[in-house]
Amino acid sequence: MTYDLHIGDRSYSSWSYRGWLMLEKFGLPYRTTMVGLYSGTMAQDLAPLAPARTVPVLRTPEGDVLSDSLSMAETLAERHPTVGLWPTDRAARALARNLVAEMHAGFAALRGACAFNIRHVWKNFTPTGPVLKDLARLEQLWSLARDRHGAGGPWLFGAYSLADVYYAPVACRIVTYGLPVSEAARSYVQTQISDPAFLAWRSEAMREAHDGSRYAMDLPKADWPGSF
Ligand SMILES: N[C@@H](CCC(=O)N[C@@H](CS)C(=O)NCC(=O)O)C(=O)O
């Protein structure tokens, strides 16, 4: 029973990172295929996986295709109810679903201004008002989860869950752009970027060949993780 996971470049594809985490962190068996997200072969690579047009894409052992991270998350949770994708506590699970849905549908300013990039950090980045508003919302959601349900561990709901999967790339963005966050949020970001799964993903990302022109900014660079 092995899942087929299709991803884009690890350096830049935040949704691919989410798709990978929801298998890797819960011990589910998978093999990974890289599609040509930037090389121009994406449509051709995904053609056998209709209706997919973005990454990640998951094919179940039975051949069902999930072409969106949220349909992947719900299908995996249904198929593997005991591995802890969602928190077991009812109230925690409801809040976790809220956090995941809001991340999947929202945070447009933050995502638009701060492209996912784990190769290096940008110095002197100045967040706009809408980005600061997204960060304030992030702080609200993270502290709500941690205060109500986080006592059992360092993750949003204590134990690792799909909520951490969805906010993992945001934690990376906070590092890449040196975004201003509270001490509590910094500590959560630190948990995310020191996790062995992130270190393994980044190590593979750094083996990719990129010339630095993708998502270029007119700002000085520093080595990851900068001042974090
Ligand atoms: N809502 C989708 C978003 C997936 C997505 O936008 N993936 C990006 C890569 S990070 C992509 O494939 N972009 C190529 C495109 O939009 O043509 C999900 O949750 O999986």
The ligand as an SDF file (V2000), in Angstrom:
LIG
                    3D

 20 19  0  0  0  0  0  0  0  0999 V2000
   -5.2970   24.9650   -3.4050 N   0  0  0  0  0  0  0  0  0  0  0  0
   -4.2110   24.1800   -3.9280 C   0  0  0  0  0  0  0  0  0  0  0  0
   -3.0500   25.0730   -4.2550 C   0  0  0  0  0  0  0  0  0  0  0  0
   -1.9650   24.3640   -5.0340 C   0  0  0  0  0  0  0  0  0  0  0  0
   -1.0270   25.3320   -5.7360 C   0  0  0  0  0  0  0  0  0  0  0  0
   -1.3660   26.5030   -6.0110 O   0  0  0  0  0  0  0  0  0  0  0  0
    0.1940   24.8490   -6.0850 N   0  0  0  0  0  0  0  0  0  0  0  0
    1.1330   25.6570   -6.8130 C   0  0  0  0  0  0  0  0  0  0  0  0
    2.5730   25.2980   -6.4320 C   0  0  0  0  0  0  0  0  0  0  0  0
    2.9650   25.7430   -4.7660 S   0  0  0  0  0  0  0  0  0  0  0  0
    1.0130   25.3390   -8.2820 C   0  0  0  0  0  0  0  0  0  0  0  0
    0.8830   24.2000   -8.6740 O   0  0  0  0  0  0  0  0  0  0  0  0
    1.0890   26.3880   -9.1110 N   0  0  0  0  0  0  0  0  0  0  0  0
    1.0790   26.2480  -10.5340 C   0  0  0  0  0  0  0  0  0  0  0  0
   -0.1180   26.8930  -11.1740 C   0  0  0  0  0  0  0  0  0  0  0  0
   -0.9530   27.4910  -10.4590 O   0  0  0  0  0  0  0  0  0  0  0  0
   -0.1930   26.8040  -12.4090 O   0  0  0  0  0  0  0  0  0  0  0  0
   -3.8510   23.0940   -2.8960 C   0  0  0  0  0  0  0  0  0  0  0  0
   -4.2790   23.2170   -1.7320 O   0  0  0  0  0  0  0  0  0  0  0  0
   -3.2200   22.0780   -3.2440 O   0  0  0  0  0  0  0  0  0  0  0  0
  1  2  1  0
  2  3  1  0
  2 18  1  0
  3  4  1  0
  4  5  1  0
  5  6  2  0
  5  7  1  0
  7  8  1  0
  8  9  1  0
  8 11  1  0
  9 10  1  0
 11 12  2  0
 11 13  1  0
 13 14  1  0
 14 15  1  0
 15 16  2  0
 15 17  1  0
 18 19  2  0
 18 20  1  0
M  END
$$$$
